[in-house]
Amino acid sequence: MVTSSTPTTPDSPASSSTPAPDGIDAPRAARQYRELLAAAGFQDVRVEAHLGVFTDAAMLPVLLGLAAGALSAGAVGAGDHDAWVADQRRRAETGRLFLAIPLILAAARKA
């Protein structure tokens, strides 16, 4: 648990009050796990990185949600969005969908 004495940064979860258009409120928060845990008094802090690879069509809604966020944020235009979404739908239908998500796991011991 992070106490109120822990400083926040623009990317720390405690500093965000409005959701980001892509649904990821603090995309760099995992980079702070080690420091936040140490600052909160935890010891033996360990951080591991894993890569989740998903090829099942069940993950298509995740990709479509990210695309919708990029469109609403103005990061891509409607034409590029629609073409990319159509391509992802084709990939899902033909068993060629690919999504890789980095997963960060932190563990520590409370002193």
C-alpha positions in Angstrom: 0.0 0.0 0.0 1.4 3.4 -1.0 1.0 6.0 1.7 0.0 9.6 1.2 3.6 10.7 1.9 4.8 9.0 -1.3 5.3 11.6 -4.0 3.2 11.3 -7.1 4.3 12.0 -10.6 2.2 12.7 -13.8 2.4 8.9 -14.5 1.6 7.6 -11.0 -1.8 6.1 -10.5 -2.6 8.5 -7.6 -2.2 11.6 -9.8 -4.7 10.7 -12.6 -8.2 11.9 -12.1 -9.6 11.5 -15.6 -9.3 8.3 -17.7 -7.0 8.3 -20.7 -8.7 7.9 -24.1 -7.0 4.5 -24.6 -8.2 3.3 -21.2 -4.7 3.2 -19.7 -4.6 5.9 -17.1 -0.9 5.6 -16.2 0.9 3.7 -18.9 4.3 4.1 -17.2 3.2 3.1 -13.7 4.8 -0.3 -13.9 8.2 1.5 -14.3 7.7 2.9 -10.8 6.8 -0.3 -9.0 10.2 -0.8 -7.5 10.6 2.8 -6.3 7.0 3.0 -4.9 7.4 -0.2 -2.9 10.8 0.8 -1.5 9.4 4.2 -0.6 6.5 2.6 1.2 8.9 0.7 3.4 8.9 -2.7 1.6 12.1 -4.7 1.5 13.5 -7.3 -0.9 11.7 -5.7 -3.8 11.7 -7.8 -7.0 10.3 -6.9 -10.3 9.9 -9.3 -13.2 8.9 -8.7 -16.8 6.9 -11.3 -18.8 5.5 -11.0 -22.3 1.9 -12.2 -22.9 1.4 -13.4 -26.4 -2.2 -13.8 -27.5 -3.3 -15.2 -30.8 -6.9 -16.1 -30.1 -9.8 -14.1 -31.7 -11.1 -13.5 -28.2 -8.6 -10.7 -27.9 -10.0 -8.8 -30.8 -12.1 -6.5 -28.5 -8.9 -5.4 -26.8 -7.4 -4.4 -30.1 -10.6 -2.7 -31.2 -10.7 -0.8 -27.9 -7.2 0.4 -28.4 -8.0 1.5 -31.9 -11.0 3.4 -30.8 -8.9 5.2 -28.2 -6.3 6.2 -30.7 -9.1 7.5 -33.0 -10.8 9.5 -30.3 -7.5 10.9 -29.1 -6.7 12.1 -32.7 -3.6 9.9 -32.9 -4.9 8.3 -36.1 -7.4 9.4 -38.8 -10.6 7.7 -39.5 -9.3 6.1 -42.7 -6.2 4.6 -41.1 -8.4 3.5 -38.1 -10.9 1.7 -40.4 -8.3 0.0 -42.5 -6.4 -1.2 -39.4 -9.6 -2.5 -37.7 -10.6 -4.3 -40.9 -7.2 -5.9 -41.1 -7.4 -7.1 -37.4 -10.9 -8.5 -38.0 -9.6 -10.4 -41.1 -6.6 -11.7 -39.0 -9.0 -12.9 -36.2 -11.2 -14.7 -38.7 -8.3 -16.5 -40.3 -6.5 -17.4 -37.1 -3.7 -14.9 -37.7 -4.4 -12.4 -34.9 -1.3 -11.4 -32.8 -1.2 -9.3 -29.7 1.8 -9.0 -27.4 1.4 -7.4 -24.0 4.2 -6.8 -21.5 3.3 -7.9 -18.0 5.2 -6.5 -15.1 5.1 -8.3 -11.7 6.4 -6.8 -8.5 6.8 -8.6 -5.2 8.2 -7.3 -1.9 8.2 -8.1 1.8 6.8 -5.6 4.4 9.4 -4.7 7.0 
